[in-house]
Amino acid sequence: MSTAGSRHLFLSPHLDDAPFSCAGLIRKLASAGGDVVVSTFVTADATGSLTPLAGRFHSVWNRGDRPYAIRREEDIRVAEFLGARCRHEGVLDAIYRKDEGGEPIYRDIPELFAGLKQADQAHVTAIARKLDEIIAEERPDVVYAPVGIGRHADHLCVVAAAKEICLGRLPLRLYEEFPYLLGEFPAEHPITVELGLKLSGWEGATSEVVDVDLAARVDAARLYSSQIPEIFGSDAGLVEAMRRHAQQYQAKSGRERLWTPTTPTAH
């Protein structure tokens, strides 16, 4: 899958998405001599007044006024552990984003998982423009983008950018976002991988399963210590979720599934 000197670019909506989902693959590619970079888009600290939704998240997180500073530090440690490089692209989280009139684009959690709003199109355009710049700088041989299983607005922004910039132009692989792929998260609107592929417009994609080190997946995820209580409840909950993921593919250790999307036909 990788040769020394090959270049791999993973597109991560948030500071944990690609490593939660692909830590085994990232570690495997880097260990084989590949140059692996994880480009995370949503990494910026909030500016100005918080939206009501962001205020509720900040209260739950209890990590001060700059929770993303903590998450960026975690991400750097994860990249070092996996043997990869990380980039932080400075996009605001959907919970912070406002429309031209200064009103919140996403007002509650269900709206975050209900598809992109027209008022958010400017951010899709900005992310696509940034992705074009990243590709010019990194010159990847393969790009890895999320399927868009959970339908989170930030994930869908990256999906849209990957389609616009990469599909049909570069080798593109899709990764299944963990823990969304378990069909249990988010509680407000869990869906299957297959439905996620369909809703994201990846019909016809073909799959492949990669054997990876489950322990490496767990150890990488643990380094995002700020996220474990919120997402998994506890370390034991994280380990159990990772084991159930592996069991989906009858894996003695870990496995991660990738999808190759259909390339558009030129007219």
C-alpha positions in Angstrom: 0.0 0.0 0.0 2.9 2.3 0.6 6.5 2.7 -0.6 9.2 4.7 0.9 8.8 8.3 -0.3 5.1 8.0 -1.1 3.0 10.9 0.1 -0.3 10.5 1.9 -2.7 13.4 2.8 -5.5 12.7 5.3 -8.2 15.3 5.5 -9.7 15.6 9.0 -12.6 17.9 9.8 -11.9 18.1 13.5 -8.9 17.5 15.7 -9.4 13.8 16.2 -11.5 12.6 13.2 -8.8 11.1 11.0 -6.7 9.7 13.8 -9.8 8.2 15.6 -10.8 6.6 12.2 -7.4 5.8 10.6 -4.7 5.7 13.3 -3.8 2.2 12.3 -3.4 3.0 8.6 -1.5 6.2 9.3 0.9 4.4 11.5 1.2 1.6 9.0 2.0 4.0 6.1 4.5 6.0 8.1 6.2 2.9 9.3 6.6 1.7 5.7 8.5 4.9 4.9 5.6 7.0 3.6 5.4 10.8 4.2 2.0 11.1 6.0 0.4 14.4 6.8 -3.0 15.0 8.6 -4.5 18.2 7.6 -7.2 19.3 10.1 -9.5 22.1 9.0 -11.5 23.0 12.2 -8.8 24.2 14.5 -9.4 27.9 15.2 -10.2 29.6 18.5 -13.6 31.4 18.7 -13.5 35.1 18.0 -16.0 37.6 19.4 -19.1 36.7 21.2 -20.1 33.0 21.4 -23.3 31.7 19.8 -25.8 30.2 22.3 -24.9 26.8 21.0 -21.2 27.4 21.4 -21.8 28.7 24.9 -23.5 25.5 25.9 -20.6 23.4 24.4 -18.0 25.5 26.3 -19.9 25.0 29.5 -20.0 21.2 29.0 -16.3 21.1 27.9 -15.2 23.2 30.9 -11.9 23.9 29.2 -11.8 27.7 29.4 -12.2 30.3 26.6 -9.8 28.5 24.2 -10.7 24.8 24.2 -9.2 24.4 20.8 -5.7 25.3 22.1 -5.8 22.2 24.3 -7.0 20.1 21.3 -4.3 21.4 19.0 -1.7 20.3 21.6 -3.3 16.9 21.8 -3.2 16.6 18.0 0.5 17.4 17.8 1.2 14.6 20.3 -0.9 12.1 18.3 0.9 13.0 15.1 4.3 12.4 16.8 3.1 9.1 18.1 1.9 7.9 14.7 5.0 9.1 12.9 3.0 11.7 10.8 3.0 15.4 10.4 0.0 17.6 11.2 -1.3 20.8 9.8 -3.9 23.0 11.5 -5.8 25.0 8.9 -7.6 27.5 11.1 -11.3 27.1 10.2 -14.0 28.0 12.8 -16.1 25.1 14.2 -19.7 25.1 13.0 -20.9 26.0 16.5 -19.1 29.3 16.2 -20.0 30.2 12.6 -22.4 33.1 11.9 -24.1 34.4 8.8 -23.6 37.8 7.2 -26.1 39.3 9.6 -24.2 38.0 12.6 -26.8 35.3 13.4 -25.7 31.7 14.3 -25.8 29.4 11.3 -26.4 26.4 13.4 -28.7 27.0 16.4 -28.8 23.5 18.1 -27.3 20.1 17.9 -29.9 18.6 15.6 -29.1 21.3 13.1 -25.4 20.4 13.2 -26.3 17.0 11.8 -29.1 17.9 9.4 -27.0 18.9 6.4 -25.2 22.0 5.2 -27.1 25.3 5.3 -26.9 27.7 2.4 -25.6 30.3 4.8 -22.6 28.1 5.3 -21.6 27.9 1.6 -19.0 30.6 2.1 -17.1 28.3 4.4 -17.4 25.4 1.9 -15.8 27.6 -0.7 -13.0 28.7 1.7 -12.2 25.1 2.6 -12.1 24.1 -1.0 -9.8 27.0 -1.8 -7.6 26.0 1.2 -7.5 22.4 0.1 -6.3 23.4 -3.3 -3.4 25.2 -1.7 -2.6 22.3 0.6 -2.4 19.9 -2.4 -0.1 22.3 -4.2 2.2 22.4 -1.1 2.1 18.8 -0.1 1.9 17.1 -3.6 0.2 13.9 -2.2 0.1 10.7 -4.1 -3.1 9.7 -2.3 -5.7 11.8 -0.5 -8.0 10.4 2.2 -11.3 12.1 2.9 -14.2 11.3 5.3 -17.3 9.5 4.0 -19.5 12.0 5.8 -21.3 9.3 7.9 -22.4 11.4 10.8 -23.7 14.3 8.6 -22.0 16.8 10.8 -21.8 20.2 9.1 -18.0 20.3 9.4 -17.6 16.9 7.9 -19.9 17.8 5.0 -17.8 20.9 4.3 -14.7 18.7 3.9 -16.6 16.1 1.8 -17.8 18.9 -0.6 -14.2 20.3 -0.8 -12.7 16.8 -1.5 -15.3 16.3 -4.3 -14.5 19.6 -5.9 -10.8 19.5 -5.7 -9.8 15.9 -5.7 -12.4 13.7 -7.3 -11.3 12.7 -10.8 -8.0 14.6 -10.4 -6.1 12.7 -7.7 -6.2 9.2 -6.2 -8.9 9.6 -3.6 -9.8 7.2 -0.8 -12.7 7.6 1.7 -12.4 6.6 5.4 -15.3 5.7 7.7 -15.5 8.1 10.6 -15.2 6.6 14.0 -17.3 6.3 16.1 -20.0 7.3 13.7 -19.5 4.1 11.8 -20.9 2.1 14.7 -24.4 3.3 13.9 -24.9 4.6 17.4 -23.4 8.1 17.3 -24.5 10.9 17.3 -27.5 9.9 19.5 -29.6 12.6 17.7 -29.2 11.0 14.2 -27.2 7.8 14.0 -27.0 6.3 10.5 -25.1 3.4 8.8 -22.0 3.5 6.7 -24.0 2.5 3.6 -26.5 5.3 4.1 -23.7 7.8 4.7 -22.1 6.8 1.4 -25.4 7.3 -0.3 -26.3 10.7 1.3 -22.8 12.0 0.5 -23.1 11.0 -3.1 -20.5 8.3 -3.0 -22.7 5.6 -4.7 -20.7 3.0 -6.5 -17.6 3.3 -4.3 -15.7 0.0 -3.8 -14.3 -1.1 -0.5 -11.1 -2.6 0.8 -10.2 -3.6 4.4 -6.7 -3.0 5.8 -5.3 -5.0 8.7 -3.9 -2.6 11.3 -2.7 -2.7 14.9 -5.7 -2.3 17.3 -3.4 -1.3 20.2 -2.0 1.6 18.1 -5.6 2.8 17.4 -6.5 2.7 21.1 -3.2 4.4 22.2 -3.6 7.2 19.7 -7.2 7.8 20.7 -6.2 8.0 24.3 -4.0 10.9 23.6 -7.1 12.9 22.8 -7.9 12.9 26.5 -10.2 15.9 26.4 -12.5 14.0 24.1 -12.8 10.6 25.9 -15.4 11.5 28.5 -17.7 13.4 26.1 -17.7 10.8 23.3 -17.0 7.4 25.1 -17.8 8.1 28.7 -14.6 6.5 29.9 -11.4 4.8 28.8 -13.2 1.5 29.1 -15.9 2.8 26.8 -13.3 3.8 24.2 -11.7 0.4 24.3 -15.0 -1.4 24.0 -16.0 0.8 21.0 -12.7 0.0 19.3 -13.1 -3.7 19.9 -16.7 -3.6 18.5 -15.3 -1.9 15.4 -12.7 -4.6 14.9 -15.3 -7.3 15.4 -17.4 -5.9 12.6 -14.7 -7.1 10.2 -13.9 -10.4 12.1 -10.5 -9.0 13.0 -8.3 -10.6 15.6 -6.5 -7.2 15.8 -7.7 -4.1 14.1 -9.0 -3.4 10.7 -10.0 -0.2 8.9 -12.1 0.0 5.8 -11.5 2.4 2.9 -13.7 3.2 -0.1 -12.6 4.2 -3.6 -15.2 6.5 -5.1 -16.3 6.3 -8.7 -14.5 8.8 -10.9 -16.8 11.1 -12.9 -17.0 10.3 -16.6 -15.6 13.1 -18.7 -18.0 14.6 -21.3 
